[in-house]
Amino acid sequence: MGYPIWWGIAAWPVDAFVKANDFTGKTVVTFATAASSPLGNSGKLLAEMAGGKGSWQDGTCFTGSLSDAKVKDWLKSLKLSN
């Protein structure tokens, strides 16, 4: 699940999305885009909002210039099946 970071937390519209959806049986890997903010605890906070539903994995925050290759390398590093 991708989202922008606002001061170290997921942008508030993402909170509403997480609260409104059921992630049971889903693996969720968070990632964010930011000019300079770190990922912080945003993924853990979203997992809490999901009410323990789903398997939430630590993600990454992409800052600055981003290439397709960097994203593909990160995705491969997750070693997730289809």
C-alpha positions as CSV (number, residue, x, y, z in Angstrom):
1,M,0.0,0.0,0.0
2,G,1.5,3.2,-1.1
3,Y,0.9,6.7,0.4
4,P,2.5,10.0,0.9
5,I,4.1,10.7,4.3
6,W,3.0,13.8,6.2
7,W,5.3,14.6,9.1
8,G,6.2,10.9,9.7
9,I,2.7,9.5,9.4
10,A,0.5,8.3,6.5
11,A,-1.6,11.1,4.9
12,W,-5.0,11.1,6.7
13,P,-7.0,10.0,3.7
14,V,-5.1,6.7,3.9
15,D,-6.4,6.2,7.5
16,A,-10.0,6.3,6.2
17,F,-9.2,3.8,3.5
18,V,-7.7,1.4,6.0
19,K,-10.5,1.7,8.4
20,A,-13.1,1.1,5.7
21,N,-11.5,-2.1,4.3
22,D,-11.0,-5.7,5.5
23,F,-7.5,-6.9,5.0
24,T,-8.2,-10.5,6.2
25,G,-6.0,-12.9,4.3
26,K,-4.0,-10.1,2.7
27,T,-0.3,-9.4,2.9
28,V,0.2,-5.6,3.0
29,V,3.6,-4.1,2.5
30,T,3.7,-0.4,3.1
31,F,5.7,2.1,1.1
32,A,5.7,5.8,1.0
33,T,6.9,8.8,-1.0
34,A,8.3,11.8,0.6
35,A,10.6,14.8,0.0
36,S,12.4,14.2,3.2
37,S,10.3,12.5,5.9
38,P,11.1,9.0,7.0
39,L,8.6,6.1,7.0
40,G,8.5,6.3,10.8
41,N,5.8,4.2,12.5
42,S,3.3,4.8,9.7
43,G,3.0,1.1,8.7
44,K,2.5,0.0,12.3
45,L,-0.1,2.7,12.9
46,L,-2.0,1.6,9.8
47,A,-1.9,-2.1,10.9
48,E,-3.4,-1.0,14.2
49,M,-6.2,0.8,12.4
50,A,-6.8,-2.3,10.4
51,G,-7.8,-4.0,13.7
52,G,-5.3,-6.8,13.4
53,K,-6.7,-7.9,10.0
54,G,-4.1,-8.9,7.4
55,S,-0.4,-9.5,7.5
56,W,1.3,-6.1,7.6
57,Q,5.0,-6.1,6.6
58,D,7.6,-3.4,7.1
59,G,8.0,-1.4,4.0
60,T,10.2,1.5,2.8
61,C,10.1,5.2,2.0
62,F,11.3,6.5,-1.3
63,T,12.7,9.9,-1.2
64,G,14.2,12.2,-3.8
65,S,14.7,10.9,-7.3
66,L,13.3,7.5,-8.0
67,S,13.9,5.2,-10.9
68,D,11.9,2.2,-12.2
69,A,14.9,0.0,-11.5
70,K,15.0,1.0,-7.8
71,V,11.3,0.1,-7.4
72,K,11.8,-3.2,-9.2
73,D,14.8,-4.1,-7.1
74,W,12.8,-3.3,-3.9
75,L,9.8,-5.4,-5.1
76,K,12.1,-8.4,-5.9
77,S,13.7,-8.1,-2.4
78,L,10.3,-8.7,-0.8
79,K,10.2,-12.2,-2.2
80,L,6.4,-12.3,-2.3
81,S,4.6,-14.8,-4.4
82,N,1.9,-13.6,-6.8
